[in-house]
């Protein structure tokens, strides 16, 4: 029964390679273009479908130039001007800021919601309720984030400390943000979970485009001015020339530093607690977690399982080839079988994949990265 | 300074797939066609080169029809009639018996030595000395085996119990064989090693061809008569017709049962203790053992190591493709990367590879076996 929200626009930044998911995820086939949950759809398509009921066809994707065709294939609903292609990666402030600047020229009253392309969320209806509350709260002149109620003392995420409740019609759970806090150590993380007033920062922002640009201008004036200049040329014959000239000069910084944290310090940020499960599928341990095997003596298989044979083994196999894969007596194993690269590790070592990729880069094997 | 022995003929039975070395070793690329020691030569070539100084070009290979070209490529020295091709596998009694029957027609005085194509032996000069003693002993009218001084209480081999020493000029270490004993349990195997009078049965036989055929006739008359009939047609225009007609009717049995054990019971078998290292490279644990890594934190790599990256890992990688292989945090791992099949197991589970192959056969994946 979800209805599209007036003036609400979804922005999907689709960046990042997902290095810890190499060799599945890589420069020319990043995380968001994979189906990592066995859902039958890629993560970016899942993101689109989760938000389409709220925004209809008012969706903009910001991604790298090399992913143009793949993203068009995944979201054929995208209008021409709503696929924003970055000539080079410039971090989240430039990506989200450019979307805000383009939308602001179309209609300064637009409220945009920015949701990364590579997250897994369920149940969808509870997520959508939180987004609605965020949009209603944003309409009162605030930048709104959706924080996730933590289920474990994760040390890999930043946290949001909730402040006082706000009294907003249609957004009964909205609170002030007391502060954004950096990724904690294990003890601090446990305190955050036990205390009950901290939420995971999932990088979801809902904001009036004008207010977002105001804060960007205050904190990153060069970035702001450059993005506004690109936006002014957007959709004109000068678009390409201006993009090519200005984009390379823009500073690289995260939206958290450029907008969210200073805006929170100014009292302009609210948070909606999200009581849904959320996973950024950061590594192969997450894939094992999100795709539990049917019983203990079975492997989780992503891809064609008909050619996978396992005995006394557990863990996850990602099969991107049509080869037979046989596993014997290996526990909590991670095997990723692609045409040009093979990874064998364990779920306990899932985080170390990043270092391996860096080592391969140094070693000169970047053709497979 | 080794000299060729008069009347001595080397026979190399090259059969068996080496199922425990799947997917490296398989029906169309069996164990003996691989370089499993990093020596730079295949096992069958190594076998030939170990024996050539003793027999010159008097070498006969018995193998499956499908390996004709590969064996010719490995041993271009083979004369036309000395490559015996089996239309189907018939176990060792038929293979070795046919070689004996063919050689017997050429010259009843020939002493043949049968040495499997897929064994690893060092040092070669000590092996050659043992073969010479075996040939000298065989010339006194005995079937002679070379037994290996056991270094571990192996349960995967049969054993030979030494009897009284024989006094033979030129064969100072020759002994009677008291009996052949079956593969023992762990306790028995330990007793054999501790006792000092048991040797591993490595399946090496040196015998006058006439005596070998006599025992074969006594124990397996149908097999004997069939082989003699094939041998009579060998090298004539009838060879193919007779082979095609008789071979399929021959019983399948091992040379141990058909000749060695009954001959031992009759007091006709001697043994030369072999004080060399011997390995039948039965599984991937053997490959790890035969190819030790340079240090603890390195992998043994068979194949191109330049694309193998490992961190906090140990074990063996067999790389038959040009893919990058990355291993992180896996100990005693076995990874065998071939074009159409991938095996991931541990050295502890090396023996279980056979069951996996049987399961794949049942499952219908026999295209990769």
Interface residues (C-beta under 8 A of the other chain):
Chain A: X23 X307 X309 X311 X312 X323 X324 X325 X326 X327 X328 X329 X330 X333 X335 X337 X339 X340 X341 X342 X343 X344 X345 X346 X348 X349 X352 X353 X355 X356 X359 X360 X363 X365 X368
Chain B: X23 X307 X309 X311 X312 X323 X324 X325 X326 X327 X328 X329 X330 X333 X335 X337 X339 X340 X341 X342 X343 X344 X345 X346 X348 X349 X352 X353 X355 X356 X359 X360 X363 X365 X368
